[in-house]
Amino acid sequence: MKNKNNFVDPVRVPWVGIGIFILLLAMIPIWPITGNWFGVPAWAVFALLISILTSLFIAFVILRIWRDPDDD
């Protein structure tokens, strides 16, 4: 029988929740960013970059933090 003590749920790691909350909050286009970047409104480029960063962060959490004993 496998040991269930090796299971690590990312919800139990405080900095994961804080990181996701900050990234999702930054993705909302309410920030006073004006002008154009590369011919696109700056807020749209900023939201796109933050969404890419959020995806990378979630992928990192899944690959490095989330430990499931069934994956051994």
Short mmCIF file of the C-alpha atoms (twelve columns), coordinates in Angstrom:
data_MODEL
# 
_entry.id   MODEL 
# 
loop_
_atom_site.group_PDB 
_atom_site.id 
_atom_site.type_symbol 
_atom_site.label_atom_id 
_atom_site.label_alt_id 
_atom_site.label_comp_id 
_atom_site.label_asym_id 
_atom_site.label_seq_id 
_atom_site.Cartn_x 
_atom_site.Cartn_y 
_atom_site.Cartn_z 
_atom_site.pdbx_PDB_model_num 
ATOM 1  C CA . MET A 1  0.000  0.000  0.000   1 
ATOM 2  C CA . LYS A 2  1.293  3.432  -0.881  1 
ATOM 3  C CA . ASN A 3  2.031  6.041  1.746   1 
ATOM 4  C CA . LYS A 4  -0.562 8.843  1.686   1 
ATOM 5  C CA . ASN A 5  1.785  11.155 3.648   1 
ATOM 6  C CA . ASN A 6  3.622  12.113 0.435   1 
ATOM 7  C CA . PHE A 7  0.581  13.941 -0.918  1 
ATOM 8  C CA . VAL A 8  1.059  17.715 -1.099  1 
ATOM 9  C CA . ASP A 9  -1.967 19.760 -2.061  1 
ATOM 10 C CA . PRO A 10 -1.046 23.194 -3.501  1 
ATOM 11 C CA . VAL A 11 -4.016 24.690 -1.652  1 
ATOM 12 C CA . ARG A 12 -2.149 24.015 1.603   1 
ATOM 13 C CA . VAL A 13 0.879  26.061 0.461   1 
ATOM 14 C CA . PRO A 14 0.086  29.718 1.294   1 
ATOM 15 C CA . TRP A 15 2.318  31.391 -1.288  1 
ATOM 16 C CA . VAL A 16 0.586  29.516 -4.118  1 
ATOM 17 C CA . GLY A 17 -2.798 31.029 -3.293  1 
ATOM 18 C CA . ILE A 18 -1.313 34.470 -2.781  1 
ATOM 19 C CA . GLY A 19 0.567  34.271 -6.087  1 
ATOM 20 C CA . ILE A 20 -2.500 33.209 -8.056  1 
ATOM 21 C CA . PHE A 21 -4.610 35.918 -6.417  1 
ATOM 22 C CA . ILE A 22 -2.089 38.649 -7.249  1 
ATOM 23 C CA . LEU A 23 -1.680 37.450 -10.835 1 
ATOM 24 C CA . LEU A 24 -5.420 37.221 -11.430 1 
ATOM 25 C CA . LEU A 25 -5.925 40.653 -9.884  1 
ATOM 26 C CA . ALA A 26 -3.220 42.090 -12.139 1 
ATOM 27 C CA . MET A 27 -4.939 40.560 -15.187 1 
ATOM 28 C CA . ILE A 28 -8.075 42.693 -14.712 1 
ATOM 29 C CA . PRO A 29 -7.798 45.715 -17.035 1 
ATOM 30 C CA . ILE A 30 -8.593 48.348 -14.395 1 
ATOM 31 C CA . TRP A 31 -5.074 49.714 -14.045 1 
ATOM 32 C CA . PRO A 32 -4.448 53.239 -15.406 1 
ATOM 33 C CA . ILE A 33 -2.117 52.136 -18.188 1 
ATOM 34 C CA . THR A 34 -2.339 54.473 -21.164 1 
ATOM 35 C CA . GLY A 35 -0.842 54.561 -24.613 1 
ATOM 36 C CA . ASN A 36 -0.066 51.901 -27.169 1 
ATOM 37 C CA . TRP A 37 2.551  49.163 -27.082 1 
ATOM 38 C CA . PHE A 38 3.353  47.650 -30.460 1 
ATOM 39 C CA . GLY A 39 0.206  49.230 -31.919 1 
ATOM 40 C CA . VAL A 40 -2.070 47.620 -29.318 1 
ATOM 41 C CA . PRO A 41 -3.575 49.335 -26.258 1 
ATOM 42 C CA . ALA A 42 -1.110 49.072 -23.380 1 
ATOM 43 C CA . TRP A 43 -3.688 47.574 -21.009 1 
ATOM 44 C CA . ALA A 44 -4.330 44.723 -23.479 1 
ATOM 45 C CA . VAL A 45 -0.620 43.900 -23.821 1 
ATOM 46 C CA . PHE A 46 -0.233 44.056 -20.035 1 
ATOM 47 C CA . ALA A 47 -3.223 41.727 -19.512 1 
ATOM 48 C CA . LEU A 48 -1.830 39.303 -22.097 1 
ATOM 49 C CA . LEU A 49 1.605  39.254 -20.472 1 
ATOM 50 C CA . ILE A 50 0.078  38.700 -17.032 1 
ATOM 51 C CA . SER A 51 -2.090 35.855 -18.364 1 
ATOM 52 C CA . ILE A 52 1.012  34.180 -19.847 1 
ATOM 53 C CA . LEU A 53 2.815  34.642 -16.527 1 
ATOM 54 C CA . THR A 54 -0.192 33.142 -14.715 1 
ATOM 55 C CA . SER A 55 -0.119 30.097 -16.985 1 
ATOM 56 C CA . LEU A 56 3.597  29.616 -16.356 1 
ATOM 57 C CA . PHE A 57 3.087  29.976 -12.598 1 
ATOM 58 C CA . ILE A 58 0.290  27.387 -12.573 1 
ATOM 59 C CA . ALA A 59 2.392  25.006 -14.674 1 
ATOM 60 C CA . PHE A 60 5.281  25.448 -12.203 1 
ATOM 61 C CA . VAL A 61 2.987  24.687 -9.260  1 
ATOM 62 C CA . ILE A 62 1.616  21.576 -10.959 1 
ATOM 63 C CA . LEU A 63 5.048  20.248 -11.890 1 
ATOM 64 C CA . ARG A 64 7.032  21.173 -8.758  1 
ATOM 65 C CA . ILE A 65 4.673  21.606 -5.794  1 
ATOM 66 C CA . TRP A 66 1.820  19.192 -6.414  1 
ATOM 67 C CA . ARG A 67 3.018  15.796 -5.167  1 
ATOM 68 C CA . ASP A 68 0.702  12.863 -5.704  1 
ATOM 69 C CA . PRO A 69 1.810  9.409  -4.513  1 
ATOM 70 C CA . ASP A 70 0.114  7.817  -7.558  1 
ATOM 71 C CA . ASP A 71 2.685  9.528  -9.831  1 
ATOM 72 C CA . ASP A 72 5.588  7.477  -8.438  1 
# 
